[in-house]
Amino acid sequence: MLQKMRLIIMACLLLGAMPLVQAMKVYEIVSEGGDNLEGLKRALSSGGNVDDYQMFDYNKSTALQQAIQKKNFGCAQYLVEQGAAFEPNEIAYTAQNPYSEGRFNVVKAMLEKVKGMGKDVQKKYITDDLICRATSSGSPEVVNLVLGYFPKNEWWGTSYSSSPLMSVMLASITGDQAKAVVQALVEQAKKDGEKDNFLKIVYTVGKVGDEVIPDQTALAWSIDKQQDKAAVYLIEQGAPPAADMMDAPTAWTTALFDAAVMGLEKTIEAILPKISGADIKTITDAMGKTLLHYAAQKGHDKLVTYLLSKGADANLKDKDGKTPLTLAQELLVSKKTLHRGEVTVEAFTDFIEQPKKLQQAMEDFSKSLHTLKYSLGQGKKISEEKKVKKEWEKDPVTGEMREKKKK
């Protein structure tokens, strides 16, 4: 009887251990490369646990977390669909990283699960952090996906840390990628019937250390963060450059010079029509500085070249008696910006010297052409002089005609 009881206890222990063995197998499968979805399905059908975790890991990383980390997105999506648990920050983390179709599908599966939860639980998942991280990914596809799960007008954020627009400005994405994400946000605001209000939001930063950062609009931030294409798009959509637009010409003029400081050629072109009578060559600020002064002072060689091509005067003096060329030369002697100074001075020099170089090139070409023609003419003359008239005679032996030998 005792022996029989021992056998029963051992059987129970073994049977109880089977799910644990299968669970460990689930974690092992998703930890490997290759996105072994079929292997995962077999493990789960054999009693594996979708919420398996690494038993000897201090952080207790789950199978789902491991699958996402290893980029086994097919396995991750399947685990979510089979009921694997996940925290709000796990959706945000997955949405934040660079776009791929597999990652997109995992985020979508997670959001579908959240959609089926109660409203109070949904609020824990559908947060400012989620949309901000989605925008910093640089993927308009992910941004549009996430926006589709937000209640109307509850995704804006008005502080520096809670705004998706600010996340674009702070992220490492630039150019067309940044513009595409900003466009996705503006289009959603348009669908909500709130585009104008959305573009007028003033973002609060407060103090950073001992410095008080002024409140600014999205357009002002895009200029400050050198997001040239995003700034142009915002201008086209009617975004204001400042919170107070009572004095619109002054606000736009300030934005114009800010764009020059940041070297934003396209933004300057977009702002100029907003200022009545503004001339790119002569418009000045309170210090008497032109756009060219600031471009030269900051070492923006491409903008310098552009402004010079538009007729900006390199010798126009500001209230301190300094010309753009003087400022570029001062930049040149600064050790911290030596290279930029060299490039900027070269931009002035190249532009100023360009007509001379062109004229010299044309003269050189003309001389070369003349020399070539003379050489060809002389060669032909010499060739003709070298031609000697051949004399023929009859071979007395063969009777054939042959060249007469010189005596």
C-alpha positions in Angstrom: 0.0 0.0 0.0 2.8 2.4 0.9 4.6 1.6 -2.3 1.4 2.3 -4.3 1.1 5.7 -2.6 4.7 6.6 -3.5 4.0 5.8 -7.1 0.9 8.0 -7.1 2.8 10.9 -5.5 5.6 10.6 -8.0 3.2 10.5 -10.9 1.5 13.7 -9.6 4.8 15.4 -9.3 5.8 14.5 -12.8 2.5 15.5 -14.3 2.7 18.8 -12.4 6.2 19.4 -13.8 5.1 18.9 -17.5 3.6 22.4 -18.0 6.7 23.8 -16.4 9.0 22.0 -18.9 6.8 23.1 -21.8 6.8 26.7 -20.4 10.6 26.7 -20.3 10.5 25.5 -23.9 8.3 28.4 -24.9 10.8 30.9 -23.5 13.7 29.1 -25.2 11.9 29.1 -28.6 11.3 32.8 -28.7 14.8 33.5 -27.4 16.3 32.0 -30.5 16.7 33.6 -33.9 14.5 32.8 -36.9 11.1 33.6 -35.6 10.1 30.0 -35.0 6.3 30.4 -35.1 5.6 26.7 -35.8 7.8 25.6 -32.9 6.0 28.1 -30.6 2.6 26.8 -31.6 3.6 23.2 -30.9 5.0 24.2 -27.5 1.8 26.0 -26.6 -0.4 23.2 -27.8 1.6 20.8 -25.6 0.8 22.8 -22.5 3.2 25.7 -22.7 2.4 28.9 -21.0 2.0 32.2 -23.0 3.2 34.1 -20.0 6.3 32.0 -19.5 9.3 33.9 -18.1 12.9 33.2 -17.4 13.0 31.6 -14.0 16.6 32.5 -13.2 16.4 36.1 -14.5 16.2 38.7 -11.8 13.9 40.9 -14.0 11.8 37.9 -14.9 11.7 38.8 -18.6 8.6 37.2 -20.2 8.4 35.2 -23.4 6.6 38.1 -25.1 9.3 40.6 -24.0 12.0 38.3 -25.2 10.3 37.7 -28.6 10.1 41.5 -29.1 13.7 42.1 -28.0 14.9 39.3 -30.4 12.7 40.8 -33.2 10.8 37.5 -33.5 7.7 39.5 -34.3 5.7 36.6 -35.7 6.0 34.8 -32.3 5.3 38.0 -30.4 2.1 38.7 -32.3 0.9 35.1 -31.8 1.7 35.3 -28.0 -0.4 38.5 -27.8 -3.3 36.9 -29.7 -3.2 33.9 -27.4 -3.6 36.1 -24.4 0.0 36.9 -23.2 -0.1 39.7 -20.6 1.8 43.0 -21.3 2.2 46.3 -19.5 1.5 49.8 -21.0 5.2 50.6 -21.4 5.6 47.5 -23.5 3.3 48.8 -26.2 5.0 52.2 -26.1 8.5 50.6 -26.3 7.4 48.5 -29.3 5.8 51.4 -31.1 8.9 53.6 -30.5 11.5 51.6 -32.4 12.1 51.8 -36.1 9.3 50.6 -38.3 8.9 47.1 -39.7 5.8 45.3 -40.8 6.3 42.7 -38.1 6.7 45.3 -35.3 3.6 47.2 -36.7 1.5 44.0 -36.4 2.6 43.4 -32.8 1.6 46.9 -31.8 -1.7 46.4 -33.6 -2.4 43.1 -31.9 -1.7 44.8 -28.5 -4.0 47.7 -29.2 -6.8 45.3 -30.2 -6.4 43.5 -26.9 -6.6 46.9 -25.1 -9.7 47.8 -27.1 -11.5 44.9 -25.5 -10.7 46.0 -22.0 -12.8 48.3 -19.8 -12.5 52.1 -20.2 -10.7 52.6 -16.9 -8.1 50.0 -18.0 -7.8 51.5 -21.5 -6.7 54.8 -20.0 -3.7 53.2 -18.5 -2.5 52.0 -21.9 -3.7 54.8 -24.3 -1.5 57.6 -22.9 0.6 60.6 -23.9 3.6 58.4 -23.5 2.3 56.0 -26.2 1.6 58.6 -28.9 4.9 60.5 -28.1 6.9 57.3 -28.5 5.1 56.4 -31.6 5.9 59.8 -33.2 9.6 59.5 -32.2 9.8 56.3 -34.3 9.5 58.4 -37.4 6.9 56.1 -38.8 3.6 57.8 -40.0 2.1 54.3 -40.3 2.6 53.6 -36.6 1.4 57.1 -35.7 -1.8 56.7 -37.7 -2.3 53.2 -36.1 -2.0 54.5 -32.6 -4.1 57.6 -33.2 -7.0 55.4 -34.3 -7.3 54.1 -30.7 -7.3 57.6 -29.0 -10.6 59.4 -28.1 -11.1 62.5 -30.1 -8.8 65.4 -29.1 -7.2 63.5 -26.3 -3.9 62.9 -27.9 -2.6 66.5 -28.3 -0.6 67.2 -25.2 0.2 70.8 -24.3 3.4 70.4 -22.3 6.8 69.9 -23.7 6.9 66.3 -22.5 3.4 65.2 -23.4 3.1 66.6 -26.9 3.6 64.3 -30.0 4.6 67.3 -32.0 7.4 68.1 -29.6 8.5 64.4 -29.7 9.1 64.9 -33.4 11.2 67.9 -32.8 13.3 66.2 -30.1 13.7 62.9 -31.9 16.6 62.0 -34.1 14.4 62.0 -37.2 14.8 64.8 -39.7 13.8 65.9 -43.3 11.1 64.1 -45.1 10.6 61.6 -42.3 9.9 64.3 -39.7 7.6 66.1 -42.1 5.6 62.9 -42.8 5.0 62.3 -39.0 4.0 66.0 -38.5 1.7 65.7 -41.5 0.0 62.6 -39.9 -0.7 64.5 -36.7 -2.0 67.6 -38.6 -4.3 65.4 -40.7 -5.7 63.7 -37.6 -6.4 67.1 -36.1 -8.1 68.1 -39.4 -10.3 65.0 -39.2 -11.3 66.0 -35.7 -12.2 69.4 -37.0 -9.6 71.0 -34.8 -6.7 71.7 -37.1 -6.4 75.5 -36.4 -6.6 75.0 -32.6 -4.1 72.2 -32.8 -1.6 74.4 -34.7 -2.0 77.3 -32.2 -1.1 75.3 -29.2 1.6 76.9 -27.1 4.0 74.4 -25.5 5.2 75.0 -22.0 8.7 74.0 -20.9 9.3 76.0 -17.8 12.8 75.9 -16.2 15.7 73.8 -17.4 18.3 74.2 -14.7 18.5 77.9 -14.1 17.3 78.8 -17.5 13.6 79.7 -18.1 12.6 78.4 -21.5 9.8 80.6 -23.1 6.6 79.0 -24.2 6.6 78.5 -28.0 4.4 77.2 -30.8 5.1 74.1 -32.9 6.4 76.2 -35.7 8.8 78.1 -33.5 10.1 74.8 -32.1 10.5 73.3 -35.6 12.8 76.3 -36.5 14.6 76.0 -33.2 15.3 72.3 -33.8 16.3 72.9 -37.5 13.5 70.9 -38.9 13.4 72.8 -42.2 10.9 70.6 -44.1 8.6 70.2 -41.1 8.6 74.0 -40.6 7.7 74.7 -44.2 4.8 72.2 -44.0 3.5 73.9 -40.8 3.7 77.3 -42.5 1.7 76.0 -45.4 -0.9 74.7 -43.0 -1.3 78.1 -41.4 0.7 77.5 -38.2 1.6 80.8 -36.4 5.2 81.6 -35.4 4.3 82.9 -32.0 1.6 82.7 -29.3 0.7 86.4 -29.6 0.0 87.3 -33.2 -1.4 90.8 -32.5 1.7 92.1 -34.2 2.0 89.6 -37.0 4.7 91.3 -39.1 7.0 91.4 -36.0 6.3 87.8 -35.2 7.1 86.6 -38.7 10.2 88.8 -38.9 11.5 87.3 -35.7 10.8 83.8 -37.1 12.6 84.8 -40.3 15.8 85.8 -38.5 15.6 82.7 -36.3 15.5 80.6 -39.5 18.6 82.4 -40.7 20.4 81.7 -37.4 19.6 78.0 -37.9 20.5 78.0 -41.6 17.0 77.0 -42.9 16.9 78.2 -46.5 13.5 76.7 -47.4 11.9 78.1 -44.2 13.2 81.6 -45.1 11.6 81.3 -48.6 8.3 80.2 -47.0 8.2 83.1 -44.4 9.2 86.0 -46.7 5.8 86.3 -48.4 4.2 86.7 -44.9 6.1 90.0 -44.4 4.8 92.8 -46.6 7.5 94.5 -48.6 10.3 92.3 -47.2 13.4 92.1 -49.4 15.7 89.1 -48.8 18.7 91.3 -49.7 18.1 94.2 -47.3 15.7 93.3 -44.5 17.4 94.0 -41.1 16.7 93.5 -37.5 17.1 95.9 -34.6 20.9 95.4 -34.7 21.1 96.3 -38.3 22.0 92.7 -39.3 20.8 91.2 -42.5 20.0 87.5 -43.0 23.4 87.2 -44.6 25.0 88.5 -41.4 23.5 85.7 -39.4 24.2 83.0 -41.9 27.8 84.1 -42.0 28.1 84.4 -38.3 26.8 80.9 -37.7 28.8 79.3 -40.5 25.9 78.2 -42.7 27.9 78.1 -46.0 25.0 76.8 -48.1 22.7 79.6 -46.9 25.5 82.1 -47.5 25.8 81.0 -51.1 22.0 81.1 -51.5 21.6 84.6 -50.1 24.6 85.9 -52.2 22.9 84.4 -55.3 19.8 86.4 -54.5 21.8 89.6 -54.4 22.6 90.0 -50.7 25.4 92.5 -50.0 28.5 90.9 -48.4 29.8 94.4 -47.5 26.7 95.9 -45.8 27.6 97.0 -42.3 25.5 96.4 -39.2 25.3 98.8 -36.2 28.6 97.5 -34.9 30.2 98.3 -38.3 30.7 94.7 -39.2 29.9 93.2 -42.6 28.9 89.5 -43.2 32.3 88.9 -44.6 33.9 90.2 -41.4 31.7 87.9 -39.3 32.8 85.0 -41.4 36.4 85.9 -41.0 35.9 86.2 -37.2 34.4 82.7 -37.2 37.4 81.5 -39.1 39.8 82.4 -36.3 37.6 80.7 -33.6 39.2 77.3 -32.8 35.9 75.7 -31.9 34.4 76.5 -35.3 37.5 76.5 -37.5 36.2 74.2 -40.2 32.9 75.9 -40.5 34.6 79.3 -40.6 36.9 78.1 -43.5 33.9 76.7 -45.4 31.9 79.9 -44.9 34.7 82.2 -46.0 35.2 79.9 -49.0 31.5 80.4 -49.9 32.0 84.2 -50.0 35.3 83.9 -51.9 33.9 81.4 -54.4 30.9 83.6 -55.1 32.8 86.8 -55.3 35.5 85.2 -57.5 33.0 83.3 -59.7 32.6 85.9 -62.4 36.4 86.4 -62.6 37.0 82.6 -62.8 34.3 82.3 -65.5 35.9 85.1 -67.5 39.3 83.6 -67.1 38.0 80.2 -68.1 36.5 81.6 -71.2 39.7 83.4 -72.1 41.7 80.2 -71.5 39.3 78.3 -73.7 39.5 80.9 -76.5 43.3 80.7 -76.4 43.3 77.0 -76.4 40.9 76.9 -79.3 43.1 79.4 -81.2 46.2 77.3 -80.5 44.5 74.2 -81.6 43.4 75.7 -84.8 46.9 77.1 -85.5 48.4 73.7 -84.7 46.0 71.9 -87.1 46.7 74.5 -89.8 50.4 74.2 -89.4 50.3 70.5 -89.3 48.4 70.4 -92.6 50.9 72.8 -94.2 53.9 70.8 -93.0 52.2 67.6 -94.2 51.7 69.1 -97.6 55.3 70.3 -97.8 56.5 66.8 -97.0 54.7 65.4 -99.9 57.1 64.5 -102.8 56.0 63.8 -106.3 56.8 60.2 -107.2 58.4 59.3 -110.5 57.9 56.0 -112.3 59.9 54.0 -114.7 59.6 50.7 -116.6 61.5 47.7 -115.2 63.8 46.5 -118.0 63.5 42.9 -116.8 59.9 42.3 -115.9 58.4 45.1 -117.9 56.4 46.3 -114.9 56.2 49.9 -113.7 58.2 50.8 -110.6 59.2 53.9 -108.6 62.2 55.5 -110.0 65.2 55.2 -107.7 66.9 58.4 -106.6 70.5 58.7 -107.8 
